[in-house]
Amino acid sequence: MSEGNWLVADSQLAGKGRQGRTWFDGSGNFMGSTVVEVRARDPSPASLALVAGLAVYETVVAMTSEPGALALKWPNDLLLRGAKLAGILLEREGEAIVVGIGVNLNKAPDLPDRETIALSALGPAPGRDQFASLLARQLDTELERWRTFGLPPLIRRWELAAHPQGTQLRVQPPGEDPLHGAFAGLDDSGALQLRLPDGEVKVIHAGDVMLAREES
């Protein structure tokens, strides 16, 4: 599969999310993957999570009656009313990044550790193929901006689409104890900045992030 092409599934036998989680494949939901070629002058491939997140956000915000209820959550989730609507998974394959995106259009899974929601909670959901076409076009636009203008405008736009600074988060870095703190935006590389209770700002490059209220 080359850049610009998509594989969209009707169902998945072994769908997966981050950290090996199973990905729910409810009928009528969007489950798609595409490839982004890694070029010498591209920004950091890790920042593609922000690119894909903005593409999903911009696609969904044009379809919802509650645009203010949408918010990006680092590194790879789109929330609606504070519940998970969409997720993104990046995997390196040689000189390319496979970008996998799942969006709850019609049905949301029941998960033990977080709230979920489908776009159908706000009214009739868009058709899967219609959504796929609009998302593919938006991702092309975001990739062109990323390659042309770099990270600073991408990060500014992502922060504007995210939950507000000061939002309380629980972060589980790999192999470390969980951290609690307030969202303090992104750094220049697109990493999460977490303001700890003592005022220190810790930069998080990888980890599982949850809104503090999700675990209550």
Summary of the structure (lengths in Angstrom):
residues: 216
radius of gyration: 16.5
end to end distance: 42.3
largest distance: 48.5
contacts: 659
relative contact order: 0.16
helix: 30%
strand: 31%
